Amino acid sequence: MVRAKNPSKDTKGKRGWLVFGISCGVILFIILILLVIYLVIGWQSFQDAPGLVSNAGSDILVVEEYELDQDQMDAYIKYGYPEAFRILFYDEMLTDGSVEPVRLEVWTYYSQGVELTFINGKSSGEDLIDDPQLGDVISPPYYPEQFNAYISLDEVITAAGLDEYAVVPLEKEYLEGSEVYFGPQLSFGMKDGELRMVEVMGMTE
């Protein structure tokens, strides 16, 4: 997608993006490479992969959902469910030395030409995007509030309703104890057994 930026005047949003870029550049770079591989060779190519898990199951029956903020509820009312979204969980060091957990979300609406950014549920930016008109967008079978920060793999499997997935461990010299998982229209990153990143990809007919 070619994006025409419409920078927000919200300084908090700018600060959030700066922290996002500094704190998470490495993991996003690696994940983007894996996503390109995923998009090029497709889900079917993972069927014979050593890391493929079929008939995935979990002993966890119910996972508590994330509670949307009013800004996000307003976005649902105006635009509907996002056609793609990304969520990143990380900690931000504040000026007083304390640590604040951050949930950074980007909701994409290709068919409506807009991308929304939220930090801890609060709106922090709105960008215009250009739809390449590849076809009608198919809504993904996932929504943002399914995914809570730092939940376990079993909880992700239950929340997303996954029957199978592929797993790619990352090199220890980059991110020790980290893996990236792939399912239909979905990828997510775990570190030390905790969810740190979710990417839900849009599809067109």
MARSE-840946 format. One record per residue (C-alpha): x, y, z; chain; residue in three letters. Coordinates in steps of 0.2 Angstrom, whole numbers, plus 2048, in hexadecimal, padded with zeros to 3 digits. Layout:
R   X   Y   Z chaine residu
R   X   Y   Z      A    ALA
...
***
This chain:
R   X   Y   Z chaine residu
R 800 800 800      A    MET
R 806 812 7FC      A    VAL
R 803 81D 80A      A    ARG
R 801 830 80A      A    ALA
R 805 836 81B      A    LYS
R 7FB 842 825      A    ASN
R 805 846 834      A    PRO
R 7FC 848 844      A    SER
R 7FF 857 84F      A    LYS
R 7FD 84D 85E      A    ASP
R 80E 84D 866      A    THR
R 80A 83E 871      A    LYS
R 807 834 861      A    GLY
R 818 83A 85A      A    LYS
R 821 835 86A      A    ARG
R 818 824 86A      A    GLY
R 81E 821 858      A    TRP
R 830 826 85C      A    LEU
R 831 81A 86B      A    VAL
R 829 80D 860      A    PHE
R 836 80F 853      A    GLY
R 845 80F 85F      A    ILE
R 83F 801 86A      A    SER
R 838 7F5 85D      A    CYS
R 842 7F8 84D      A    GLY
R 84C 7E8 84E      A    VAL
R 83D 7DD 851      A    ILE
R 832 7E5 844      A    LEU
R 840 7E4 837      A    PHE
R 842 7D1 83A      A    ILE
R 82F 7CF 83B      A    ILE
R 82C 7D9 82A      A    LEU
R 839 7CD 822      A    ILE
R 82F 7BE 828      A    LEU
R 81F 7C6 822      A    LEU
R 826 7C9 811      A    VAL
R 82B 7B6 810      A    ILE
R 81A 7B2 816      A    TYR
R 811 7BC 809      A    LEU
R 81C 7B6 7FB      A    VAL
R 81B 7A4 7FE      A    ILE
R 80A 7A3 806      A    GLY
R 803 799 814      A    TRP
R 802 789 80A      A    GLN
R 815 789 809      A    SER
R 816 787 81C      A    PHE
R 80C 777 81B      A    GLN
R 81C 76D 81A      A    ASP
R 826 778 826      A    ALA
R 82F 770 835      A    PRO
R 827 77D 840      A    GLY
R 815 779 83B      A    LEU
R 809 775 849      A    VAL
R 7F8 76D 843      A    SER
R 7E9 769 84E      A    ASN
R 7EF 777 85A      A    ALA
R 7E6 776 86A      A    GLY
R 7E5 77F 87B      A    SER
R 7DF 77B 88C      A    ASP
R 7DA 78D 88E      A    ILE
R 7C7 78F 889      A    LEU
R 7C5 7A2 88C      A    VAL
R 7D1 7B1 88A      A    VAL
R 7CD 7C2 891      A    GLU
R 7CB 7CF 883      A    GLU
R 7D3 7E0 883      A    TYR
R 7C7 7EE 887      A    GLU
R 7C6 7FB 87A      A    LEU
R 7C8 80D 87E      A    ASP
R 7BA 81A 878      A    GLN
R 7C5 820 86A      A    ASP
R 7C6 80E 863      A    GLN
R 7B3 80C 866      A    MET
R 7B1 81C 85C      A    ASP
R 7BC 815 84E      A    ALA
R 7B1 805 84D      A    TYR
R 7A2 80F 84C      A    ILE
R 7A9 81A 83E      A    LYS
R 7B3 80D 834      A    TYR
R 7AE 7FC 83A      A    GLY
R 7BB 7EE 83E      A    TYR
R 7CC 7F1 837      A    PRO
R 7D1 7E7 827      A    GLU
R 7E2 7E5 82E      A    ALA
R 7EB 7EA 83E      A    PHE
R 7FB 7E9 847      A    ARG
R 7FE 7E9 85A      A    ILE
R 80E 7EB 863      A    LEU
R 811 7E9 876      A    PHE
R 820 7F1 87E      A    TYR
R 825 7FB 88E      A    ASP
R 829 80E 88D      A    GLU
R 835 816 89A      A    MET
R 82D 826 8A0      A    LEU
R 837 836 8A6      A    THR
R 834 831 8B8      A    ASP
R 83D 821 8B5      A    GLY
R 82D 816 8B6      A    SER
R 828 80A 8A9      A    VAL
R 817 80B 8A0      A    GLU
R 810 7FD 895      A    PRO
R 80C 802 884      A    VAL
R 7FF 7FA 878      A    ARG
R 802 802 867      A    LEU
R 7F5 7FE 85A      A    GLU
R 7F3 802 847      A    VAL
R 7E3 7FF 83F      A    TRP
R 7E2 7FF 82C      A    THR
R 7D2 801 821      A    TYR
R 7D8 7FF 80F      A    TYR
R 7C7 801 808      A    SER
R 7C4 811 811      A    GLN
R 7D6 818 80E      A    GLY
R 7DA 81B 820      A    VAL
R 7E6 814 82E      A    GLU
R 7E4 818 840      A    LEU
R 7F0 817 84E      A    THR
R 7EC 815 861      A    PHE
R 7F8 815 870      A    ILE
R 7F0 80C 87F      A    ASN
R 7DF 80E 877      A    GLY
R 7E1 821 874      A    LYS
R 7E1 828 862      A    SER
R 7F2 82F 85D      A    SER
R 7F2 830 84A      A    GLY
R 7E8 82E 83A      A    GLU
R 7F0 82B 829      A    ASP
R 7E9 82B 818      A    LEU
R 7EE 81B 80E      A    ILE
R 7EC 817 7FB      A    ASP
R 7E2 808 7F7      A    ASP
R 7EA 7FF 7E7      A    PRO
R 7D9 7F8 7E2      A    GLN
R 7DF 7E6 7E2      A    LEU
R 7CD 7E0 7E6      A    GLY
R 7C1 7E0 7F4      A    ASP
R 7C8 7DF 805      A    VAL
R 7C4 7CF 80F      A    ILE
R 7C2 7D2 821      A    SER
R 7CD 7C8 82C      A    PRO
R 7C6 7BC 839      A    PRO
R 7CF 7C5 847      A    TYR
R 7CC 7D6 850      A    TYR
R 7D8 7E0 85C      A    PRO
R 7D0 7DD 86D      A    GLU
R 7D3 7CA 86B      A    GLN
R 7E6 7CD 86F      A    PHE
R 7EB 7D3 880      A    ASN
R 7FD 7D7 885      A    ALA
R 809 7C9 88A      A    TYR
R 7FD 7BB 889      A    ILE
R 804 7A9 886      A    SER
R 804 79F 876      A    LEU
R 7F5 794 87C      A    ASP
R 7EB 7A4 880      A    GLU
R 7EF 7AB 86E      A    VAL
R 7EA 79A 866      A    ILE
R 7D9 79B 870      A    THR
R 7D6 7AD 86D      A    ALA
R 7DA 7AC 85A      A    ALA
R 7D2 79B 858      A    GLY
R 7E1 794 84F      A    LEU
R 7E0 782 849      A    ASP
R 7F2 782 842      A    GLU
R 801 78D 842      A    TYR
R 813 78E 83C      A    ALA
R 821 794 848      A    VAL
R 832 79C 843      A    VAL
R 83E 79E 852      A    PRO
R 849 7AE 850      A    LEU
R 85C 7AD 850      A    GLU
R 863 7AF 862      A    LYS
R 86E 7BD 85D      A    GLU
R 85F 7C7 858      A    TYR
R 852 7C3 865      A    LEU
R 855 7B4 870      A    GLU
R 846 7AB 876      A    GLY
R 83B 7B3 868      A    SER
R 830 7AA 85B      A    GLU
R 825 7B0 84D      A    VAL
R 815 7A6 84A      A    TYR
R 80A 7A6 83A      A    PHE
R 7F8 7A2 838      A    GLY
R 7EB 7A6 82A      A    PRO
R 7EC 7B9 828      A    GLN
R 7F5 7BA 839      A    LEU
R 807 7BB 83F      A    SER
R 80C 7BE 851      A    PHE
R 81C 7C0 85B      A    GLY
R 820 7B8 86C      A    MET
R 82F 7BB 877      A    LYS
R 832 7B1 887      A    ASP
R 821 7A9 885      A    GLY
R 817 7BA 884      A    GLU
R 80E 7C2 876      A    LEU
R 817 7D2 870      A    ARG
R 811 7D5 85E      A    MET
R 802 7D1 854      A    VAL
R 800 7D4 841      A    GLU
R 7EF 7D0 838      A    VAL
R 7F0 7D2 825      A    MET
R 7E3 7D8 81A      A    GLY
R 7DE 7CD 80A      A    MET
R 7D6 7D1 7FA      A    THR
R 7CB 7C7 7EF      A    GLU
***
